[in-house]
Amino acid sequence: MSGPAPLVRRAVAEGIGTAGLVAVVVGSGIQATELTRDVGVQLLANSLATVFGLGVLIALLGPVSGAHLNPAVTLAAWFTGRRADDAPTLRDVAAYLPAQIAGAIVGAVLADAMFGKPPVRFSAHDRFADHLWLGEVVATAGLVWLVLGLARAGRAHLAPLLVASYVGAAYWFTSSTGFANPAVTVGRAFTDTFAGIAPASVAPFLAAQLVGAAVGLGLVTLCFGRPASVREDEVVVPHGGQQPAAPARPAEGSALIP
């Protein structure tokens, strides 16, 4: 691409990408529960499918929108780049967030429909507990730290592999199975299946994810310092043209979330 895509196209890419991510998460969860009653095997299948699907989506859509697919990543990118001319603006945020949330809901409905489930049935899977909220803080902090840290370290081209790998690991090392994504959390409330979350459990998860994003931003600053210049519009991977051959400072932001 010779320049950044129009905002409408970028927002559509974010919506479609988030829909695809949730369809992978929910669909693989349904498939797993239909094939085995072993919860460990179900989680393994669900996490592996998410790793593969997320990696593909980041590689495919990164050149268009940056492949945020996650309001926490979008907000973190805007906050740290708000003083830069080429960083995401509030207008970008206002377009990305609704697209991501709508896409997540569509993805959940689509996954249910593919497996002959009721298109919309709110989840009865209660996830209301303080240790789960702590898990979400940790999962989201790690994701934001990774996404922005890769950019600061000049390793943004590794994002499809490393971000997907981190999300897969978070399934297993966090008590909440690492949602780490406000849009995906909302979408998963619309499916009463393995990957679902009860609507009453959504708000505390969202609050924990926002806290985690703030912690992640703190970790980025602590480990990498404040960049002299930023390109936060390029989270998770650079988009809108070729990367500079030898930047004085790595491009800032170039992520999960299930």
C-alpha positions in Angstrom: 0.0 0.0 0.0 1.2 3.5 -0.8 -0.5 5.1 2.2 -2.8 4.5 5.1 -6.2 3.0 4.1 -9.3 5.2 4.5 -10.7 5.2 8.0 -13.9 3.4 6.8 -11.9 0.6 5.3 -9.7 0.3 8.5 -12.8 0.2 10.7 -14.4 -2.5 8.5 -11.2 -4.5 8.7 -11.2 -4.2 12.5 -14.9 -5.3 12.6 -14.4 -8.3 10.3 -11.1 -9.3 12.0 -12.7 -9.2 15.5 -15.7 -11.2 14.1 -13.3 -13.8 12.7 -11.4 -14.0 16.0 -14.6 -14.6 18.1 -15.9 -17.1 15.5 -12.6 -19.0 16.0 -12.8 -18.9 19.8 -16.5 -19.8 20.1 -16.6 -22.2 17.2 -13.6 -24.2 18.3 -15.0 -24.3 21.8 -18.3 -25.8 20.5 -16.4 -28.3 18.3 -14.2 -29.4 21.2 -17.2 -30.0 23.6 -18.9 -32.1 20.9 -15.8 -34.3 20.4 -14.7 -34.9 24.0 -15.9 -34.6 27.6 -12.4 -34.0 28.9 -12.2 -30.4 29.9 -8.4 -30.3 29.6 -8.6 -31.5 26.0 -11.4 -29.0 25.3 -9.3 -26.1 26.5 -6.3 -27.4 24.6 -8.3 -27.5 21.3 -9.8 -24.1 22.0 -6.5 -22.5 22.7 -4.7 -24.0 19.7 -7.4 -22.9 17.3 -7.2 -19.4 18.8 -3.4 -19.3 18.3 -3.6 -20.3 14.7 -6.6 -18.1 13.9 -5.3 -15.0 15.6 -1.9 -15.3 13.9 -3.5 -15.5 10.5 -5.8 -12.5 11.2 -2.9 -10.3 12.4 -0.8 -11.2 9.4 -3.7 -10.6 7.0 -5.1 -7.4 8.4 -2.1 -5.8 9.9 -1.3 -4.0 6.6 -4.8 -2.6 6.5 -5.7 -1.4 10.0 -2.8 -2.5 12.2 -4.9 -5.5 13.4 -5.8 -4.2 16.8 -8.9 -6.4 17.1 -9.0 -5.2 20.7 -10.3 -2.0 22.3 -7.6 -2.2 25.0 -4.9 -2.2 22.3 -6.6 0.6 20.4 -6.9 2.8 23.6 -3.3 2.0 24.6 -2.1 3.0 21.2 -4.0 6.2 21.2 -2.9 7.2 24.8 0.8 6.7 24.2 0.7 8.3 20.8 -1.7 11.1 21.4 1.0 13.8 21.0 2.2 12.5 17.6 0.8 13.8 14.4 0.5 10.3 12.8 -0.9 8.5 15.9 -4.5 7.3 16.2 -6.9 10.2 16.8 -10.1 10.2 18.8 -11.9 9.9 15.5 -10.0 6.7 14.8 -10.8 5.4 18.3 -14.5 6.3 17.8 -14.6 4.2 14.6 -12.5 1.3 15.8 -14.2 0.5 19.1 -17.8 0.2 17.8 -16.5 -1.9 14.9 -14.7 -4.2 17.2 -17.6 -4.7 19.6 -20.1 -5.2 16.7 -17.7 -7.6 15.0 -17.3 -9.6 18.2 -21.1 -10.0 18.6 -21.5 -11.0 14.9 -18.7 -13.6 15.3 -20.4 -15.2 18.3 -23.7 -15.4 16.5 -22.1 -16.8 13.4 -20.3 -19.5 15.3 -23.5 -20.6 17.0 -25.3 -20.6 13.7 -22.6 -22.8 12.1 -23.1 -25.5 14.7 -26.9 -25.4 14.8 -27.1 -23.5 18.1 -29.6 -20.7 18.8 -28.2 -17.6 17.1 -28.4 -15.6 20.2 -28.6 -17.2 23.7 -26.9 -15.3 26.5 -24.3 -17.3 28.4 -25.1 -18.8 31.8 -21.3 -19.4 32.4 -20.7 -17.4 35.6 -17.2 -16.0 35.8 -17.7 -13.6 38.7 -14.8 -14.0 41.1 -11.9 -11.7 42.3 -9.2 -14.2 41.3 -10.6 -14.2 37.7 -10.4 -10.4 37.6 -6.8 -10.6 38.7 -6.2 -13.0 35.9 -7.7 -10.5 33.5 -5.5 -7.7 34.8 -2.4 -9.9 34.3 -3.4 -11.2 30.9 -4.3 -7.7 29.5 -1.2 -6.1 31.0 1.0 -8.7 29.4 -0.7 -8.3 26.0 -0.3 -4.5 25.9 3.3 -4.8 27.2 4.0 -7.3 24.4 2.3 -5.4 21.5 3.8 -2.0 22.3 7.1 -3.5 23.5 7.7 -5.3 20.2 7.4 -2.0 18.4 9.8 -0.2 20.8 12.2 -3.1 20.3 12.0 -3.0 16.5 10.4 -6.5 16.4 7.0 -5.6 15.2 7.3 -8.0 12.2 7.2 -10.9 14.8 3.8 -9.8 16.1 1.7 -12.4 14.3 3.7 -15.2 15.9 4.4 -13.7 19.3 1.1 -12.1 20.0 -0.8 -15.3 19.0 1.6 -17.4 21.1 1.1 -15.1 24.1 -2.7 -15.3 23.8 -2.4 -19.1 23.6 -0.2 -19.2 26.7 -2.6 -16.9 28.6 -5.3 -19.5 28.2 -3.3 -21.7 30.5 -1.4 -19.5 32.9 -4.2 -17.2 33.9 -7.2 -18.2 36.1 -9.6 -16.5 33.6 -8.2 -18.2 30.5 -7.0 -14.8 29.3 -9.9 -13.0 27.6 -7.7 -9.8 27.6 -10.0 -8.1 25.2 -13.1 -6.0 26.0 -14.8 -6.6 22.6 -14.3 -10.3 22.7 -15.6 -10.4 26.3 -18.8 -8.7 25.2 -19.2 -11.0 22.2 -18.7 -14.1 24.3 -21.7 -13.1 26.4 -23.9 -13.8 23.4 -23.2 -17.5 23.3 -24.2 -20.1 25.9 -21.4 -22.5 25.0 -17.9 -23.5 26.2 -16.4 -20.0 25.6 -19.3 -18.0 26.9 -19.4 -15.6 29.9 -22.6 -14.6 31.7 -23.7 -11.0 31.1 -23.5 -10.3 34.8 -19.8 -11.2 34.7 -18.9 -8.9 31.8 -18.6 -5.5 33.6 -15.9 -6.6 36.2 -14.0 -8.3 33.4 -14.0 -5.0 31.4 -12.9 -3.0 34.4 -10.1 -5.5 35.0 -9.0 -5.3 31.4 -8.8 -1.5 31.5 -6.7 -1.7 34.7 -4.5 -4.3 33.0 -4.0 -2.0 29.9 -2.9 0.8 32.2 -0.5 -1.6 34.0 0.8 -2.7 30.6 1.5 0.9 29.5 3.5 1.3 32.7 5.5 -1.8 32.0 6.3 -0.5 28.5 7.5 2.8 29.8 9.5 1.1 32.6 11.2 -1.3 30.3 11.7 0.8 27.1 11.3 4.4 28.2 9.4 7.1 26.3 10.0 7.1 22.6 11.2 10.3 20.9 8.6 9.7 18.1 5.8 7.3 17.8 3.7 5.5 15.2 0.9 4.1 17.3 -1.3 3.8 14.3 0.6 0.7 13.3 -0.4 -1.7 16.1 -0.1 -4.7 15.8 2.0 -4.7 12.6 2.9 -1.8 10.4 0.4 -0.8 7.8 0.0 1.8 5.0 3.4 1.3 3.3 6.9 0.0 3.7 8.7 0.3 7.0 11.6 2.7 7.1 14.9 1.0 6.4 16.7 2.3 9.4 14.7 4.4 11.8 16.5 6.3 14.5 13.9 4.9 17.0 11.7 1.8 16.3 8.2 2.5 15.1 5.8 2.6 18.1 3.1 0.0 17.9 3.1 -2.3 15.0 -2.9 -7.1 19.3 -6.1 -10.4 22.1 -7.4 -11.0 22.3 -9.6 -13.5 22.9 
